[in-house]
Amino acid sequence: MRDRIESPADDLELLAGFGSALHRKYRLYLQRVGVVTPPCDYGRRLVRMFPSAPWQRLKLFALDPTDLALSKVERNGDRDREDFLRLTRAGLVNLETFKTRYVEELRPYLLTKQEWHDRTVELWLEIASIPDTRR
């Protein structure tokens, strides 16, 4: 993604962000994510959103659920942990795949506090393995 916006026509948040005409008309908006470290091979696993939509010039892609969960490890806020649990409890994240991708594709690219993030991942895996008794 470019860091520099050359003209207002290139500003995605201006065109499709919160409060934009797109948001007002379709109740859909886009927001740039500031700091996130996804797994290194996430691009190969992007999932096409709305593949049958009639849009001619717009294709939207999202991180696959495991890569989305991994992108939340570094920040590790309450919302991130809740999102991880929702994804795992919905059966969208395989815990072995999550751990493997963390070790092979994310950990080597975390520049600081690797042991801290290791503990975060272990805690998340432990929490995810506890049965959900709220049902």
Buried (B, 14 or more C-beta within 10 A) or exposed (E): EEEEEEEEEEEEBEEBBEEBEBBEEEEEBBEEEEEEBBBEEBEEBEEEEEEEEEEEEEEBEEBBBBBBBBBBBBEBEEEBBEBBBEBBBEEEBEBEBBBEBBEEBBBEEBEEEEEEBBEBBEEBBEEBEEEEEEE
